[in-house]
Amino acid sequence: MPWKETTTMEQKVEFICEWRTQKYSITELCKAFKISRPTAYKLISRFEKDGIEGLKEHSKAPQMHPNSTKEDVVKNILKLKEKHKHWGAKKIRKLLFNVCIEDDIPSVVTVHNILSKNGLVIPQKRCKRVKPLFPIFDPQH
C-alpha cells in the first residue's frame, strides 16, 4: 500500500476543520500539523475573512511599485505610438515633452519597455555577414 501524500491546501483545510470542531487547542493543532502559532493564526484569520479562497497561496510580488510610471504617461506613450507607428522610443520620448510634465517623462529604455509590453515593438532583422569565398586582394602584390 503506497504512502498517502497530501497537498498543502488539503492540510490547510484539514487544519481549519479540526479548529472549527473546537476539540483541540491551537497549540495542540500546531504540534500535530507541525506549523508555528503565527502561521496558524494567519490561516484562521484568512479563513474568517475570505473563506476557503483565503487559504490559497498568495503572490509574494509587491502590489505597487513606488517607481512605476504613471498611468496617464503610459496612455500618452501608447497614443503617440498609434499616431506614429514607425517611430521608436527615442522620438516618442521627445514628443512626450509637449504633452507631459518634464519630471514625469521616463527614460528611453522605459518607453521602449512600455511599448514592448504592449506588443508595439517589431524586432529588426539583423544583417548576416557574408564571408568572402576568395581573398579580396593578394598581399604579395
BAROLO-31032 format. One record per residue (C-alpha): z, y, x. Coordinates in Angstrom, 3 decimals, decimal comma. Example, Ala and Ser with C-alpha at 12.3 -4.5 7.8 and 13.67 -1.06 7.14 Angstrom:
REM residues 2
<node><Z>7,800</Z><Y>-4,500</Y><X>12,300</X></node>
<node><Z>7,140</Z><Y>-1,060</Y><X>13,670</X></node>
This chain:
REM residues 141
<node><Z>0,000</Z><Y>0,000</Y><X>0,000</X></node>
<node><Z>-1,031</Z><Y>3,375</Y><X>1,541</X></node>
<node><Z>1,387</Z><Y>6,250</Y><X>2,013</X></node>
<node><Z>1,380</Z><Y>8,835</Y><X>-0,722</X></node>
<node><Z>0,120</Z><Y>12,176</Y><X>0,558</X></node>
<node><Z>0,792</Z><Y>15,345</Y><X>-1,397</X></node>
<node><Z>-0,679</Z><Y>18,782</Y><X>-1,018</X></node>
<node><Z>1,429</Z><Y>21,883</Y><X>-0,573</X></node>
<node><Z>0,533</Z><Y>23,027</Y><X>-4,081</X></node>
<node><Z>1,851</Z><Y>19,762</Y><X>-5,545</X></node>
<node><Z>5,057</Z><Y>20,167</Y><X>-3,557</X></node>
<node><Z>5,476</Z><Y>23,749</Y><X>-4,793</X></node>
<node><Z>5,006</Z><Y>22,672</Y><X>-8,417</X></node>
<node><Z>7,450</Z><Y>19,797</Y><X>-7,930</X></node>
<node><Z>9,985</Z><Y>22,221</Y><X>-6,384</X></node>
<node><Z>9,689</Z><Y>24,565</Y><X>-9,376</X></node>
<node><Z>10,039</Z><Y>21,670</Y><X>-11,843</X></node>
<node><Z>13,210</Z><Y>20,494</Y><X>-10,108</X></node>
<node><Z>14,546</Z><Y>24,051</Y><X>-10,007</X></node>
<node><Z>13,911</Z><Y>24,549</Y><X>-13,732</X></node>
<node><Z>15,916</Z><Y>21,423</Y><X>-14,629</X></node>
<node><Z>18,970</Z><Y>23,125</Y><X>-13,028</X></node>
<node><Z>20,338</Z><Y>19,757</Y><X>-11,876</X></node>
<node><Z>20,326</Z><Y>20,808</Y><X>-8,234</X></node>
<node><Z>21,356</Z><Y>23,939</Y><X>-6,407</X></node>
<node><Z>18,805</Z><Y>25,867</Y><X>-4,397</X></node>
<node><Z>20,463</Z><Y>24,720</Y><X>-1,182</X></node>
<node><Z>20,038</Z><Y>21,073</Y><X>-2,160</X></node>
<node><Z>16,429</Z><Y>21,647</Y><X>-3,146</X></node>
<node><Z>15,735</Z><Y>23,406</Y><X>0,151</X></node>
<node><Z>17,141</Z><Y>20,464</Y><X>2,102</X></node>
<node><Z>15,149</Z><Y>17,968</Y><X>0,029</X></node>
<node><Z>11,849</Z><Y>19,840</Y><X>0,373</X></node>
<node><Z>12,580</Z><Y>20,981</Y><X>3,949</X></node>
<node><Z>11,994</Z><Y>24,673</Y><X>3,296</X></node>
<node><Z>14,123</Z><Y>27,709</Y><X>4,016</X></node>
<node><Z>16,094</Z><Y>29,572</Y><X>1,373</X></node>
<node><Z>13,973</Z><Y>32,755</Y><X>1,670</X></node>
<node><Z>10,862</Z><Y>30,640</Y><X>1,078</X></node>
<node><Z>12,488</Z><Y>29,068</Y><X>-1,979</X></node>
<node><Z>13,430</Z><Y>32,449</Y><X>-3,417</X></node>
<node><Z>9,927</Z><Y>33,728</Y><X>-2,716</X></node>
<node><Z>8,395</Z><Y>30,767</Y><X>-4,586</X></node>
<node><Z>10,769</Z><Y>31,255</Y><X>-7,522</X></node>
<node><Z>10,075</Z><Y>34,993</Y><X>-7,771</X></node>
<node><Z>6,299</Z><Y>34,404</Y><X>-7,609</X></node>
<node><Z>6,575</Z><Y>31,741</Y><X>-10,297</X></node>
<node><Z>8,621</Z><Y>34,008</Y><X>-12,563</X></node>
<node><Z>6,193</Z><Y>36,875</Y><X>-12,027</X></node>
<node><Z>2,784</Z><Y>35,139</Y><X>-12,212</X></node>
<node><Z>3,434</Z><Y>31,571</Y><X>-13,384</X></node>
<node><Z>1,609</Z><Y>28,689</Y><X>-11,717</X></node>
<node><Z>-1,051</Z><Y>31,096</Y><X>-10,406</X></node>
<node><Z>1,617</Z><Y>32,781</Y><X>-8,295</X></node>
<node><Z>2,185</Z><Y>29,586</Y><X>-6,324</X></node>
<node><Z>-1,349</Z><Y>29,554</Y><X>-4,897</X></node>
<node><Z>-1,905</Z><Y>30,637</Y><X>-1,317</X></node>
<node><Z>-2,314</Z><Y>34,385</Y><X>-0,936</X></node>
<node><Z>-4,620</Z><Y>36,009</Y><X>1,557</X></node>
<node><Z>-2,811</Z><Y>37,458</Y><X>4,539</X></node>
<node><Z>-5,517</Z><Y>40,044</Y><X>5,105</X></node>
<node><Z>-4,428</Z><Y>43,633</Y><X>4,563</X></node>
<node><Z>-5,274</Z><Y>45,066</Y><X>1,154</X></node>
<node><Z>-6,038</Z><Y>48,546</Y><X>2,500</X></node>
<node><Z>-7,099</Z><Y>49,687</Y><X>5,955</X></node>
<node><Z>-5,923</Z><Y>53,162</Y><X>6,973</X></node>
<node><Z>-9,055</Z><Y>53,953</Y><X>8,996</X></node>
<node><Z>-11,588</Z><Y>52,794</Y><X>6,413</X></node>
<node><Z>-14,485</Z><Y>55,038</Y><X>5,448</X></node>
<node><Z>-14,045</Z><Y>56,944</Y><X>2,190</X></node>
<node><Z>-15,915</Z><Y>55,636</Y><X>-0,859</X></node>
<node><Z>-17,826</Z><Y>58,872</Y><X>-1,506</X></node>
<node><Z>-19,115</Z><Y>58,871</Y><X>2,095</X></node>
<node><Z>-20,272</Z><Y>55,246</Y><X>1,723</X></node>
<node><Z>-22,053</Z><Y>56,146</Y><X>-1,537</X></node>
<node><Z>-23,757</Z><Y>59,098</Y><X>0,158</X></node>
<node><Z>-24,917</Z><Y>56,845</Y><X>3,015</X></node>
<node><Z>-26,418</Z><Y>54,369</Y><X>0,545</X></node>
<node><Z>-28,105</Z><Y>57,164</Y><X>-1,463</X></node>
<node><Z>-29,661</Z><Y>58,617</Y><X>1,682</X></node>
<node><Z>-30,911</Z><Y>55,183</Y><X>2,721</X></node>
<node><Z>-32,539</Z><Y>54,755</Y><X>-0,706</X></node>
<node><Z>-34,387</Z><Y>58,055</Y><X>-0,262</X></node>
<node><Z>-35,421</Z><Y>57,346</Y><X>3,315</X></node>
<node><Z>-35,969</Z><Y>53,595</Y><X>3,540</X></node>
<node><Z>-37,396</Z><Y>53,555</Y><X>7,074</X></node>
<node><Z>-34,721</Z><Y>55,734</Y><X>8,651</X></node>
<node><Z>-31,921</Z><Y>54,288</Y><X>10,716</X></node>
<node><Z>-28,266</Z><Y>55,074</Y><X>11,178</X></node>
<node><Z>-28,784</Z><Y>57,998</Y><X>13,585</X></node>
<node><Z>-30,968</Z><Y>60,028</Y><X>11,218</X></node>
<node><Z>-28,862</Z><Y>59,189</Y><X>8,176</X></node>
<node><Z>-25,741</Z><Y>60,347</Y><X>10,016</X></node>
<node><Z>-27,460</Z><Y>63,668</Y><X>10,808</X></node>
<node><Z>-28,231</Z><Y>64,112</Y><X>7,083</X></node>
<node><Z>-24,588</Z><Y>63,461</Y><X>6,210</X></node>
<node><Z>-23,650</Z><Y>66,784</Y><X>7,814</X></node>
<node><Z>-25,446</Z><Y>68,518</Y><X>4,915</X></node>
<node><Z>-23,606</Z><Y>66,511</Y><X>2,252</X></node>
<node><Z>-20,096</Z><Y>65,711</Y><X>3,526</X></node>
<node><Z>-17,243</Z><Y>67,378</Y><X>5,338</X></node>
<node><Z>-17,576</Z><Y>67,052</Y><X>9,108</X></node>
<node><Z>-14,206</Z><Y>65,280</Y><X>9,508</X></node>
<node><Z>-15,243</Z><Y>62,540</Y><X>7,059</X></node>
<node><Z>-18,527</Z><Y>61,664</Y><X>8,764</X></node>
<node><Z>-18,323</Z><Y>58,291</Y><X>10,562</X></node>
<node><Z>-19,930</Z><Y>57,331</Y><X>13,856</X></node>
<node><Z>-23,452</Z><Y>55,964</Y><X>14,153</X></node>
<node><Z>-22,104</Z><Y>52,433</Y><X>14,628</X></node>
<node><Z>-20,030</Z><Y>52,700</Y><X>11,437</X></node>
<node><Z>-23,044</Z><Y>53,966</Y><X>9,483</X></node>
<node><Z>-25,073</Z><Y>51,040</Y><X>10,827</X></node>
<node><Z>-22,308</Z><Y>48,573</Y><X>9,867</X></node>
<node><Z>-22,161</Z><Y>50,003</Y><X>6,322</X></node>
<node><Z>-25,937</Z><Y>49,646</Y><X>5,987</X></node>
<node><Z>-25,918</Z><Y>46,088</Y><X>7,326</X></node>
<node><Z>-23,064</Z><Y>45,046</Y><X>4,999</X></node>
<node><Z>-25,199</Z><Y>46,157</Y><X>2,077</X></node>
<node><Z>-28,285</Z><Y>44,350</Y><X>3,390</X></node>
<node><Z>-30,262</Z><Y>47,504</Y><X>4,158</X></node>
<node><Z>-30,922</Z><Y>46,841</Y><X>7,850</X></node>
<node><Z>-34,037</Z><Y>44,911</Y><X>8,799</X></node>
<node><Z>-33,748</Z><Y>43,456</Y><X>12,292</X></node>
<node><Z>-36,626</Z><Y>44,367</Y><X>14,565</X></node>
<node><Z>-38,749</Z><Y>41,691</Y><X>16,146</X></node>
<node><Z>-38,323</Z><Y>41,549</Y><X>19,879</X></node>
<node><Z>-41,402</Z><Y>41,536</Y><X>22,086</X></node>
<node><Z>-41,734</Z><Y>38,435</Y><X>24,175</X></node>
<node><Z>-42,571</Z><Y>38,943</Y><X>27,780</X></node>
<node><Z>-45,731</Z><Y>37,107</Y><X>28,790</X></node>
<node><Z>-45,719</Z><Y>35,607</Y><X>32,249</X></node>
<node><Z>-48,977</Z><Y>36,100</Y><X>34,135</X></node>
<node><Z>-50,912</Z><Y>32,945</Y><X>34,893</X></node>
<node><Z>-52,041</Z><Y>34,133</Y><X>38,310</X></node>
<node><Z>-50,779</Z><Y>36,778</Y><X>40,719</X></node>
<node><Z>-51,912</Z><Y>40,270</Y><X>39,790</X></node>
<node><Z>-52,578</Z><Y>41,211</Y><X>43,388</X></node>
<node><Z>-52,806</Z><Y>39,339</Y><X>46,617</X></node>
<node><Z>-50,075</Z><Y>40,526</Y><X>49,013</X></node>
<node><Z>-52,175</Z><Y>39,663</Y><X>52,102</X></node>
<node><Z>-54,929</Z><Y>42,164</Y><X>51,255</X></node>
